Amino acid sequence: MIENDNATATFGLSGVGYIEFLNALHTHLTPRSYLEVGTSTGASLAVAGCDTIAVDPRFALRGCASGKRTRTFFFQMTSDDFFATENAATLLGRPVDMAFLDGMHLFEYLLRDFIGAEAACHPGSLILLHDCVPSNTRMALRQPVPGDSSEGDTAGWWTGDVWKLLPILREYRPDLRLHVLDCPPTGLVAITGLDPASSVLADRYDEIVDQHAGSVLDEGRLKSFWDKLELTASRPLHAEPERLTELFTLYTPRSGMASGSNEIEHMQNEECIVGTSSEAGMDFFPRGRFPLRDWPPSDGMLTVIEAPKIEQFRPPEFVCNLSGKTIPDWFNTGDQIHVHGSYLVSRSDVLLFGQNHLVSQSGLWSCETRTFKRHWMDNVTVPAFSKMYPGVKPGIEFEGDEVVLDCATLNQCDVDSIIEPLFLATPLEPDVWGRWMTTALPKCAQFKEFGNGRRFFCRAEYRWQRDLMKLMGIDEAQVLEHDPGKTYFCRDALTVEYSVANLAISEAEKRIYAELADACRRDSAETFGERIFVSRLSWSAEHPHYRVLQNECDLIAALSKLGFKTVQPEQLPVKEQIGMFARAKCVVGLGGSALFGVRFCPPGTTVVDIESSDVFIRDHSMMLSSMGHRFAVIVGRQDPADPAPVHKRWAIDVQRACTAIREIL
């Protein structure tokens, strides 16, 4: 990422070139409106495919200036004049989705450009600043001075003092999220979390300029500047588009949410579900056999509920390996957690099958997560899924990297058409407590905020599912039962998509869990005390071939001597389960769905996660770290004679495990 020649105080970047990275952003984020300041020859303009505004006082364009874009507005004027006389959002017909600022290389100019660009954007837009990472002191002078041959390819580069935007924005706009990408030769700063209504920088412009005008980047300050950069590697983002769209996403303004309200009112007294053969809208019904394509992230987006972010991973207090074999070293100092983003998405005239797979007539495909989608599609094809959720589904085939859907296998009489506007909430594992904790429970809160008269379309077969919805304030009359075994045609569905399927917990989700925990703590009896052991005995009795801890009774007896009370959460009413975890100060739990109850524990709770193998250690540790818990991991020994490929029966050295647990109490 960084190349450093200490003898000459020269630094370098070794990521993806900035034009190539800009091209990836245009390709995978699919902005619908783009603003560029400092177009010059048009190299950066050439990778834009949407409606565009280009501003430069002296264009020197090479090649076809308009590319394949429908509309390109060229303003041959200074950026100051442009922002003083023009309205970018009016010209483009919408706020700016993405902006690239590469104008005059003096910090006060770039500061004014940022102020003007942010005002033309919406809160989910992305602004990119070029040339903010000089590799030597010569390059950072306010007047261009050519370098000598020792600099090689960068001898002609001049960044000016726009590097000052980094300390300025960090000091005056801490609400912004800054990612400094290692794109050679002089970096790319990606800024999200925008506030188009903010006047902080404009109001304090003179103060900011006075404060930074005299700053010069000498060799000592250059080294300090690089030491504090916290660079984001561009190559992994470029190589794996799902990581790119996890970190950055674009969306339409929230006002678009009201578009279906009249239709909702009109349909309130109509029958919700009808046979497709009687539904005139079946012109939109997908037909034939066709490959599925990922739905572009910005297509159908109504609002960002919460943007993705990266947090520092806090490793466990200890990992006690009792497995008898070497396990991977999952935990490295400086590891990061990718906390998922969540997005409210509108889908019209779509086929719904399986857990929450949505397919348009043209073959666009989305589900609850934007990563591991093929895994969840494959999950629909296994015999166990059809046994658990019987019903008619489209044919699903895998051809190399492609997923092919065959709707010719569907008889329209077997497909239910839902004409009432829906809020789709069924999680990817419809009847798994852990998945309900991870996504269905937050969706209950999001339905209350964004539902706008829709029906809550969700799997609700079991009492605990209905109790959770009731605790979240969803009335039974609002719920429309979803059967994952059936195939539906939905005229109007809102749903929530996540940038990545992981167990890390976002700030908004923490508030949801905390509010429910507080309510259940007040309304349930204090029965179990501050130290609890989350047992799987009743689950093991029901599923004797699934990850059974063979000496769990010995562990229970040993933990009781340490003051732990054994609980089997699934035997308790949901409110009591949540209240129990909310009061606990120390939880020892066997890895699995029951462990997810620690989401209701206050930050700082001591949690010991006892795992049957190393498979889920990292995922569970991410969850515990993101919750702010003080946690440790113990790994037991699987029985090699068990023929099961995963989730084998296992045992634990009880004495050594309890010795380790004493250390963290």
TITORGU-105995 format. One record per residue (C-alpha): x, y, z. Coordinates in steps of 0.5 Angstrom, whole numbers, padded with zeros to 4 digits, always signed. Example, Ala and Ser with C-alpha at 12.3 -4.5 7.8 and 13.67 -1.06 7.14 Angstrom:
<atoms>
+0025-0009+0016;+0027-0002+0014;
</atoms>
This chain:
<atoms>
+0000+0000+0000;+0006+0005+0002;+0013+0005-0001;+0017+0009+0003;+0024+0012+0002;+0027+0015+0008;+0033+0017+0006;+0030+0022+0001;+0023+0023+0005;+0019+0021-0001;+0013+0016+0000;+0009+0013-0006;+0002+0009-0007;+0002+0002-0010;-0006+0001-0010;-0010+0002-0016;-0009+0008-0021;-0014+0013-0019;-0018+0013-0026;-0018+0005-0026;-0022+0006-0019;-0026+0012-0021;-0028+0007-0027;-0030+0001-0022;-0034+0006-0018;-0038+0008-0024;-0039+0001-0026;-0041-0002-0019;-0045+0004-0016;-0048+0006-0022;-0049+0013-0021;-0055+0017-0024;-0052+0024-0024;-0044+0026-0024;-0041+0033-0023;-0033+0034-0024;-0029+0040-0023;-0023+0040-0027;-0024+0036-0033;-0018+0038-0037;-0016+0033-0042;-0023+0029-0040;-0019+0022-0038;-0023+0022-0032;-0030+0024-0035;-0029+0018-0040;-0031+0013-0035;-0037+0017-0033;-0044+0014-0036;-0049+0018-0033;-0052+0025-0034;-0046+0029-0033;-0043+0036-0031;-0036+0038-0033;-0033+0044-0030;-0026+0047-0033;-0024+0054-0034;-0020+0051-0040;-0022+0045-0043;-0017+0041-0047;-0021+0035-0049;-0018+0029-0052;-0023+0024-0056;-0030+0024-0056;-0032+0029-0050;-0039+0026-0049;-0038+0019-0049;-0044+0014-0049;-0048+0019-0044;-0055+0022-0046;-0053+0029-0043;-0047+0032-0042;-0046+0039-0039;-0040+0043-0041;-0038+0049-0037;-0032+0053-0039;-0031+0057-0033;-0028+0057-0026;-0032+0053-0021;-0033+0059-0017;-0037+0062-0022;-0041+0056-0024;-0043+0055-0016;-0045+0062-0016;-0049+0062-0022;-0051+0055-0024;-0056+0050-0020;-0053+0043-0021;-0059+0039-0019;-0064+0043-0023;-0059+0042-0029;-0059+0034-0028;-0066+0033-0026;-0064+0030-0019;-0058+0032-0014;-0051+0030-0015;-0050+0022-0014;-0042+0023-0015;-0037+0028-0015;-0030+0028-0017;-0026+0035-0015;-0020+0036-0019;-0019+0043-0020;-0014+0049-0018;-0009+0045-0013;-0010+0051-0007;-0013+0049-0001;-0018+0055-0001;-0020+0053-0008;-0022+0046-0006;-0025+0048+0000;-0030+0052-0004;-0031+0047-0009;-0033+0042-0003;-0038+0047+0000;-0041+0048-0007;-0041+0040-0009;-0044+0038-0002;-0050+0043-0003;-0051+0040-0010;-0051+0033-0007;-0056+0029-0003;-0054+0025+0004;-0052+0019+0001;-0048+0022-0005;-0040+0020-0005;-0035+0026-0006;-0028+0024-0009;-0022+0029-0008;-0016+0028-0012;-0009+0030-0010;-0009+0030-0003;-0003+0025-0001;+0003+0029-0004;+0009+0024-0004;+0014+0029-0003;+0015+0036+0000;+0017+0039-0007;+0010+0037-0010;+0006+0040-0004;+0009+0047-0005;+0003+0052-0007;+0007+0054-0014;+0009+0048-0019;+0016+0047-0019;+0018+0041-0023;+0022+0035-0020;+0028+0032-0022;+0030+0025-0025;+0030+0022-0019;+0023+0022-0018;+0021+0018-0024;+0014+0018-0027;+0012+0023-0021;+0017+0029-0023;+0012+0033-0027;+0006+0032-0021;+0004+0038-0017;-0001+0037-0012;-0001+0044-0009;-0003+0044-0001;-0010+0041-0002;-0007+0036+0003;-0010+0041+0008;-0017+0039+0007;-0016+0032+0011;-0014+0036+0017;-0019+0041+0016;-0025+0036+0015;-0023+0032+0021;-0023+0038+0025;-0029+0042+0023;-0033+0037+0020;-0033+0030+0024;-0039+0028+0022;-0036+0026+0015;-0034+0019+0014;-0027+0020+0010;-0023+0014+0007;-0016+0016+0004;-0015+0011-0002;-0008+0009-0004;-0009+0010-0011;-0003+0013-0014;+0000+0017-0016;-0003+0022-0011;-0009+0019-0007;-0016+0019-0007;-0020+0022-0002;-0028+0019-0001;-0032+0022+0003;-0039+0020+0005;-0044+0022+0010;-0046+0028+0007;-0050+0034+0010;-0052+0038+0004;-0056+0043+0009;-0049+0044+0013;-0046+0051+0013;-0041+0050+0018;-0035+0050+0013;-0038+0057+0009;-0040+0060+0016;-0032+0059+0018;-0029+0059+0012;-0025+0066+0013;-0023+0063+0020;-0021+0056+0017;-0017+0060+0011;-0013+0064+0016;-0011+0058+0021;-0008+0054+0015;-0005+0059+0010;+0001+0059+0013;+0002+0051+0014;+0008+0049+0010;+0009+0041+0009;+0017+0040+0011;+0020+0034+0011;+0018+0033+0019;+0011+0035+0018;+0010+0030+0011;+0013+0024+0015;+0008+0026+0021;+0002+0027+0015;+0003+0020+0012;+0004+0017+0019;-0003+0019+0021;-0006+0017+0014;-0010+0011+0016;-0010+0009+0008;-0016+0004+0005;-0013-0001+0001;-0016+0000-0006;-0014-0007-0009;-0019-0011-0005;-0024-0006-0007;-0023-0006-0014;-0022-0014-0014;-0028-0015-0010;-0034-0011-0012;-0039-0013-0007;-0033-0010-0002;-0034-0004-0006;-0041-0003-0005;-0041-0005+0002;-0036+0001+0003;-0040+0006-0001;-0047+0006-0004;-0051+0011-0007;-0059+0012-0006;-0065+0017-0008;-0067+0022-0004;-0072+0019+0002;-0078+0023-0001;-0079+0018-0006;-0082+0013-0001;-0089+0017-0001;-0090+0015-0008;-0095+0009-0007;-0099+0012-0001;-0105+0013-0006;-0105+0006-0008;-0105+0003-0001;-0111+0007+0001;-0115+0005-0005;-0113-0002-0004;-0114-0003+0004;-0121-0006+0003;-0119-0011-0003;-0117-0018-0002;-0110-0019-0001;-0108-0025-0005;-0111-0027-0011;-0110-0033-0016;-0105-0031-0022;-0110-0033-0027;-0115-0028-0025;-0109-0022-0024;-0109-0017-0030;-0102-0015-0028;-0099-0022-0030;-0096-0019-0037;-0090-0017-0032;-0089-0025-0030;-0082-0027-0031;-0083-0033-0037;-0078-0038-0040;-0071-0040-0038;-0066-0034-0036;-0060-0033-0033;-0060-0028-0026;-0057-0022-0026;-0055-0018-0019;-0060-0012-0018;-0056-0005-0019;-0055-0003-0012;-0058+0004-0013;-0064+0001-0017;-0070+0002-0013;-0066+0005-0007;-0071+0009-0003;-0066+0011+0003;-0060+0009+0007;-0062+0006+0014;-0055+0006+0016;-0049+0006+0012;-0044+0001+0012;-0037+0003+0016;-0031+0000+0019;-0029-0001+0026;-0023-0004+0030;-0024-0011+0032;-0023-0012+0039;-0020-0019+0040;-0022-0024+0046;-0019-0024+0053;-0017-0031+0051;-0018-0037+0046;-0017-0043+0050;-0016-0049+0045;-0018-0056+0048;-0020-0059+0041;-0013-0063+0041;-0011-0060+0034;-0009-0053+0032;-0014-0048+0030;-0013-0042+0025;-0010-0035+0029;-0017-0031+0027;-0015-0025+0031;-0009-0020+0029;-0008-0014+0032;-0011-0008+0028;-0016-0013+0025;-0022-0009+0022;-0030-0011+0023;-0034-0009+0017;-0041-0007+0020;-0046-0008+0015;-0050-0002+0012;-0058-0003+0011;-0062+0000+0005;-0070+0001+0004;-0071-0002-0003;-0077-0002-0007;-0079-0008-0012;-0085-0007-0016;-0088-0013-0020;-0083-0019-0018;-0083-0026-0017;-0082-0028-0010;-0080-0035-0008;-0076-0038-0002;-0074-0034+0004;-0074-0027+0000;-0071-0028-0007;-0074-0023-0011;-0074-0023-0019;-0076-0018-0024;-0079-0020-0031;-0072-0018-0034;-0068-0023-0030;-0066-0018-0024;-0065-0021-0018;-0064-0019-0010;-0065-0022-0004;-0064-0020+0004;-0056-0019+0003;-0052-0017-0003;-0046-0022-0001;-0046-0030-0001;-0053-0029-0005;-0051-0036-0009;-0050-0039-0003;-0057-0037-0001;-0060-0039-0007;-0057-0046-0007;-0060-0047+0000;-0067-0047-0004;-0065-0052-0008;-0063-0057-0003;-0068-0063-0001;-0068-0061+0006;-0071-0054+0005;-0077-0057+0000;-0078-0062+0006;-0079-0056+0011;-0082-0051+0006;-0086-0055+0001;-0089-0052-0005;-0088-0050-0012;-0082-0046-0014;-0079-0044-0020;-0073-0049-0023;-0066-0047-0021;-0060-0049-0024;-0052-0047-0024;-0048-0046-0030;-0041-0044-0028;-0042-0038-0025;-0049-0036-0027;-0055-0038-0023;-0061-0040-0028;-0068-0039-0027;-0073-0043-0030;-0080-0041-0030;-0083-0046-0035;-0084-0050-0029;-0089-0046-0026;-0096-0046-0027;-0099-0040-0026;-0105-0043-0022;-0100-0045-0017;-0097-0038-0016;-0101-0033-0011;-0101-0026-0013;-0101-0021-0008;-0104-0014-0010;-0103-0011-0003;-0097-0007-0002;-0092-0011+0003;-0086-0010+0007;-0082-0016+0006;-0079-0018+0013;-0078-0026+0013;-0070-0027+0014;-0066-0032+0010;-0067-0037+0015;-0074-0037+0017;-0075-0041+0023;-0068-0040+0026;-0068-0035+0033;-0061-0033+0031;-0063-0030+0024;-0069-0027+0027;-0064-0023+0032;-0060-0021+0026;-0065-0019+0021;-0072-0020+0023;-0072-0016+0029;-0069-0010+0026;-0074-0010+0020;-0080-0010+0025;-0077-0003+0028;-0076-0001+0020;-0083-0003+0019;-0086+0002+0024;-0082+0007+0021;-0082+0006+0014;-0088+0001+0013;-0093+0007+0011;-0100+0003+0012;-0097-0003+0008;-0098-0011+0011;-0092-0014+0015;-0091-0020+0010;-0087-0025+0014;-0086-0032+0017;-0090-0033+0023;-0091-0040+0024;-0089-0041+0031;-0091-0037+0038;-0084-0034+0039;-0084-0031+0032;-0091-0028+0034;-0089-0026+0041;-0083-0022+0038;-0087-0018+0033;-0092-0016+0039;-0086-0014+0043;-0084-0010+0037;-0091-0006+0037;-0093-0010+0031;-0101-0011+0031;-0103-0018+0029;-0108-0015+0024;-0102-0012+0020;-0098-0019+0019;-0099-0023+0013;-0097-0030+0013;-0091-0031+0009;-0090-0039+0007;-0083-0039+0004;-0085-0046+0000;-0090-0042-0004;-0088-0037-0010;-0092-0031-0010;-0092-0025-0015;-0092-0018-0012;-0094-0012-0015;-0091-0007-0009;-0086-0009-0004;-0081-0006+0000;-0076-0009+0003;-0069-0008+0007;-0063-0011+0004;-0056-0011+0007;-0049-0010+0004;-0046-0016+0007;-0049-0022+0011;-0045-0022+0017;-0046-0022+0025;-0043-0015+0027;-0048-0010+0030;-0049-0003+0027;-0051+0003+0032;-0058+0003+0030;-0059-0004+0031;-0056-0003+0038;-0061+0002+0040;-0066-0003+0038;-0064-0009+0042;-0063-0004+0048;-0070-0001+0048;-0073-0008+0048;-0068-0010+0053;-0070-0004+0058;-0077-0006+0057;-0077-0013+0058;-0072-0012+0064;-0078-0008+0067;-0084-0012+0065;-0081-0019+0067;-0079-0022+0074;-0072-0023+0076;-0071-0030+0077;-0064-0032+0074;-0059-0028+0077;-0053-0025+0074;-0049-0031+0072;-0052-0035+0067;-0050-0041+0063;-0054-0042+0056;-0055-0050+0056;-0057-0054+0049;-0060-0060+0053;-0067-0059+0051;-0065-0058+0044;-0060-0064+0044;-0066-0068+0046;-0070-0066+0040;-0064-0066+0035;-0060-0072+0038;-0055-0072+0032;-0054-0064+0031;-0048-0062+0035;-0049-0065+0042;-0044-0063+0047;-0044-0070+0050;-0041-0068+0057;-0046-0062+0058;-0049-0065+0065;-0041-0065+0068;-0040-0058+0065;-0047-0055+0068;-0045-0059+0075;-0038-0055+0075;-0041-0048+0073;-0046-0049+0079;-0040-0049+0083;-0038-0042+0080;-0045-0039+0082;-0048-0040+0075;-0055-0042+0074;-0057-0046+0068;-0062-0044+0063;-0065-0047+0057;-0068-0040+0053;-0073-0044+0049;-0077-0046+0055;-0078-0039+0057;-0083-0034+0054;-0080-0029+0050;-0080-0023+0054;-0077-0027+0060;-0071-0029+0056;-0070-0022+0054;-0070-0020+0061;-0066-0025+0063;-0060-0023+0058;-0061-0016+0060;-0060-0017+0067;-0054-0022+0066;-0047-0019+0068;-0043-0026+0066;-0046-0031+0061;-0043-0037+0059;-0046-0040+0052;-0045-0046+0048;-0044-0043+0041;-0051-0043+0037;-0057-0039+0036;-0058-0039+0044;-0052-0035+0044;-0055-0029+0040;-0059-0027+0047;-0053-0023+0049;-0055-0018+0044;-0060-0016+0050;-0054-0015+0055;-0051-0008+0056;-0044-0007+0053;-0039-0009+0058;-0042-0016+0060;-0037-0022+0060;-0039-0027+0055;-0035-0034+0055;-0037-0037+0048;-0036-0045+0048;-0035-0047+0041;-0035-0054+0038;-0030-0053+0033;-0027-0047+0030;-0032-0046+0024;-0036-0040+0027;-0031-0037+0032;-0029-0031+0028;-0037-0029+0026;-0039-0030+0033;-0033-0026+0036;-0035-0020+0031;-0041-0020+0034;-0039-0020+0041;-0034-0015+0039;-0039-0010+0036;-0043-0010+0042;-0037-0008+0046;-0037-0014+0051;-0031-0017+0054;-0031-0024+0052;-0027-0030+0051;-0027-0037+0047;-0026-0044+0049;-0026-0049+0043;-0028-0056+0045;-0026-0063+0042;-0030-0066+0036;-0032-0074+0036;-0028-0076+0030;-0033-0082+0029;-0039-0078+0028;-0040-0079+0021;-0044-0072+0020;-0040-0067+0016;-0041-0061+0020;-0044-0060+0027;-0041-0067+0030;-0042-0069+0037;-0037-0066+0041;-0034-0066+0049;-0030-0061+0053;-0025-0062+0058;-0029-0059+0064;-0024-0058+0069;-0019-0054+0064;-0025-0050+0061;-0027-0048+0068;-0020-0046+0070;-0020-0041+0064;-0027-0038+0066;-0025-0037+0073;-0019-0032+0070;-0024-0028+0067;-0030-0027+0072;
</atoms>
